[in-house]
């Protein structure tokens, strides 16, 4: 059982938006890179092959090809260094972890695309906004009660 204080503290750092990607989706992750005095943004595009953890500790792994070599990078989901997560396309899969893609070569590496109508996408976005609103109200109620 988690203590309520954890939820209050983690609520400050938790990323509410951009969590609408699943395993098998092709995403573009924009990260903030600080080199000495300079700061720049870098995009990393690839397929999400795993999500693990919960709360602020949650991570996701993105795999892509660079020079015909597979490269995987794991990102903390709620890190301030991760500026944005944008879904490019949705993959149709039936597994929670796509580690088998490491052994695939050529066209076998591709995933089928999950096609969603514009109406269904809009309904899902509305449901997500409603859920986020209810969660925010509940957090405010908990904070007010304490």
Protein Blocks (a to p, Z undefined) as FASTA:
>chain_A
ZZfklmmmmmmmpcfbhplccehiacdddddddehjbccddddddddfbdedehjlbccd
ddddeehiacdddddfklcklmbacdfbdcddfbfbfklmmmpghjllpccdddddfklm
mmmmmmmmmmmmmmmmmmmmmmmmZZ
